[in-house]
Amino acid sequence: MGDSVRSIFKGVFPAVTTQFDEMHNLDVNATQRIIDALIGDGVHGLVILGTVGENNSLRPAEKRTIMQAAREVVAGRVPLLSGVSEFTTDAAKDFVSDAEAAGVDGLMVLPAMVYTPDAVELEHHFRDVAGASGLPIMLYNNPASYRINISLETLARLADVENIICIKESAEDTRRFTDIIEACGDRYVVFAGLDDMAFEALVLGASGWVSGLSNAFPRESVALYECLQSGEIEKARTIYRWFMPLLHFDSKPKLVQYIKLAEQVMGRGSERVRMPRMTLTGEERETLIGAVKKADDTRSDINAVLS
């Protein structure tokens, strides 16, 4: 695929939450409001139906509804990617057909859920899913969550799959960014996938960042990215240090609950989640709220740095 397709993989892409009403049914209007607000705050793209979007807690018809609603409100203003997170390869292939019909701009493809593949099975899963679609694809590497690492050898073998463009890297080792670029050159666009490694990843050559806490603080997330792009390292470092207590929550098992509660505290969404997830309670809840409020109370310091 040409440079015009590769160019959509650049910048800050919030992993958008899926909003639910009091009965835990889809709240399409609320989800659309969140998407519209994020675009208004300057994000460069969006990922729906990822981990933060509670993909695996949604029924197939609900996923189609979210994709269509997102496409409607985005209206071509920024690139729109959809997560592909299914239990089997055939189900993933069916899903990408739905995604194409809904009009999304690209896909973020995960390994098949529950079953832990070996390297050969993982490669064939990605090949089969990519072959079912003409859309550009971001592979999602998160060995801590999905129990399999996309090795450099696997990336090399997948280099002949034209529509696999990008890799979202969530391994907890910053050396991976350099290793991927050294091994594969410019074959893949590389994205940061963990909030609390974003600075390091972007300095080491990542072109973008799929972000969780940008749902609550999108302007600051964009400012961090733009400072690094323009070489304003000291400004970026100041933002990152201010942001880091919150960014650590993105790499914890309850990241979805943390991010949705952060949205709620900032008046941007609801903390409601679907089972098996449950909303936070007690000290865990108060710790998150305290961290968000502290960040909000000190935002003026960041604005002063940027002015």
Rosetta blueprint (number, residue, H / E / L):
1 M L
2 G L
3 D H
4 S H
5 V H
6 R H
7 S L
8 I L
9 F L
10 K L
11 G E
12 V E
13 F E
14 P E
15 A E
16 V L
17 T L
18 T L
19 Q L
20 F E
21 D L
22 E L
23 M L
24 H L
25 N L
26 L E
27 D L
28 V H
29 N H
30 A H
31 T H
32 Q H
33 R H
34 I H
35 I H
36 D H
37 A H
38 L H
39 I H
40 G H
41 D L
42 G L
43 V L
44 H L
45 G L
46 L E
47 V E
48 I E
49 L L
50 G L
51 T L
52 V L
53 G L
54 E L
55 N H
56 N H
57 S H
58 L L
59 R L
60 P H
61 A H
62 E H
63 K H
64 R H
65 T H
66 I H
67 M H
68 Q H
69 A H
70 A H
71 R H
72 E H
73 V H
74 V H
75 A L
76 G L
77 R L
78 V L
79 P L
80 L E
81 L E
82 S E
83 G E
84 V E
85 S L
86 E L
87 F L
88 T L
89 T H
90 D H
91 A H
92 A H
93 K H
94 D H
95 F H
96 V H
97 S H
98 D H
99 A H
100 E H
101 A H
102 A H
103 G L
104 V L
105 D L
106 G E
107 L E
108 M E
109 V E
110 L L
111 P L
112 A L
113 M L
114 V L
115 Y L
116 T L
117 P L
118 D L
119 A H
120 V H
121 E H
122 L H
123 E H
124 H H
125 H H
126 F H
127 R H
128 D H
129 V H
130 A H
131 G H
132 A L
133 S L
134 G L
135 L L
136 P L
137 I E
138 M E
139 L E
140 Y E
141 N E
142 N L
143 P H
144 A H
145 S H
146 Y H
147 R L
148 I L
149 N L
150 I L
151 S L
152 L H
153 E H
154 T H
155 L H
156 A H
157 R H
158 L H
159 A H
160 D H
161 V L
162 E L
163 N L
164 I E
165 I E
166 C E
167 I E
168 K E
169 E E
170 S L
171 A L
172 E L
173 D L
174 T L
175 R H
176 R H
177 F H
178 T H
179 D H
180 I H
181 I H
182 E H
183 A H
184 C H
185 G L
186 D L
187 R L
188 Y L
189 V E
190 V E
191 F E
192 A E
193 G L
194 L L
195 D H
196 D H
197 M H
198 A H
199 F H
200 E H
201 A H
202 L H
203 V H
204 L L
205 G L
206 A L
207 S L
208 G E
209 W E
210 V E
211 S E
212 G L
213 L H
214 S H
215 N H
216 A L
217 F L
218 P H
219 R H
220 E H
221 S H
222 V H
223 A H
224 L H
225 Y H
226 E H
227 C H
228 L H
229 Q H
230 S L
231 G L
232 E L
233 I H
234 E H
235 K H
236 A H
237 R H
238 T H
239 I H
240 Y H
241 R H
242 W H
243 F H
244 M H
245 P H
246 L H
247 L H
248 H H
249 F H
250 D H
251 S H
252 K L
253 P L
254 K L
255 L H
256 V H
257 Q H
258 Y H
259 I H
260 K H
261 L H
262 A H
263 E H
264 Q H
265 V H
266 M L
267 G L
268 R L
269 G L
270 S L
271 E L
272 R L
273 V L
274 R L
275 M L
276 P L
277 R L
278 M L
279 T L
280 L L
281 T L
282 G H
283 E H
284 E H
285 R H
286 E H
287 T H
288 L H
289 I H
290 G H
291 A H
292 V H
293 K H
294 K H
295 A H
296 D H
297 D H
298 T L
299 R H
300 S H
301 D H
302 I H
303 N H
304 A H
305 V H
306 L H
307 S L
